[in-house]
């Protein structure tokens, strides 16, 4: 009987100890947005990446692209704008914005020319 009680206790503590991934993703997203509002992009971008790993969402991806643009991570930003546009449902009003931001970044991207 004590073995059964111990196993049940372990199962309960294991499930209680885990946070809801969606709730954790939302909390990270909100914290990152607060950081972005205060101009702290170096803190915001990692939080958005962590949020995206927990729950893939087009809005999070779009915000990550915006954050990376402000942080000077132009190649990552460009790629994430395009990925965000491709992941959105047809007719989403954010698609043209993401595509325009990617197009505006393209001339600023570093290029490598091999001779």
C-alpha positions, -999 to 999 in steps of 0.1 A, spaced: 0 0 0 28 24 8 44 18 -26 11 27 -43 8 59 -22 44 68 -30 39 63 -67 7 83 -66 25 111 -48 53 112 -73 28 114 -102 10 143 -85 42 162 -78 55 157 -113 23 169 -130 19 198 -105 55 208 -110 51 214 -147 38 247 -159 12 249 -186 33 255 -218 6 278 -233 4 298 -202 42 300 -199 44 310 -236 19 338 -230 37 351 -199 70 351 -218 54 369 -247 39 396 -224 72 401 -206 89 405 -240 64 430 -252 70 450 -220 107 449 -227 102 460 -263 80 489 -251 109 501 -229 134 496 -257 151 466 -241 154 444 -272 183 424 -259 161 411 -231 129 408 -253 143 387 -282 153 356 -261 119 357 -243 101 357 -277 123 328 -289 114 308 -257 78 316 -261 79 304 -297 95 271 -287 67 265 -262 39 275 -285 43 284 -322 22 314 -331 23 338 -360 20 368 -338 49 358 -317 70 352 -348 61 386 -361 70 402 -328 103 383 -328 111 397 -363 103 432 -351 125 427 -320 154 413 -340 152 442 -365 155 467 -336 183 446 -320 203 448 -353 198 411 -361 188 419 -397 192 385 -413 172 367 -386 146 394 -387 142 392 -425 139 354 -423 113 356 -395 92 382 -413 90 359 -443 83 329 -421 56 348 -403 39 359 -435 40 323 -448 25 309 -416 -5 332 -414 -39 323 -427 -48 336 -461 -64 371 -458 -46 379 -425 -41 417 -425 -6 412 -411 7 394 -442 14 426 -462 30 442 -432 54 413 -427 62 411 -465 68 449 -466 91 448 -436 111 419 -451 114 438 -484 126 469 -466 153 449 -448 166 431 -479 188 459 -492 204 462 -457 213 425 -455 250 416 -457 260 399 -489 290 376 -496 305 377 -531 327 348 -541 353 354 -568 
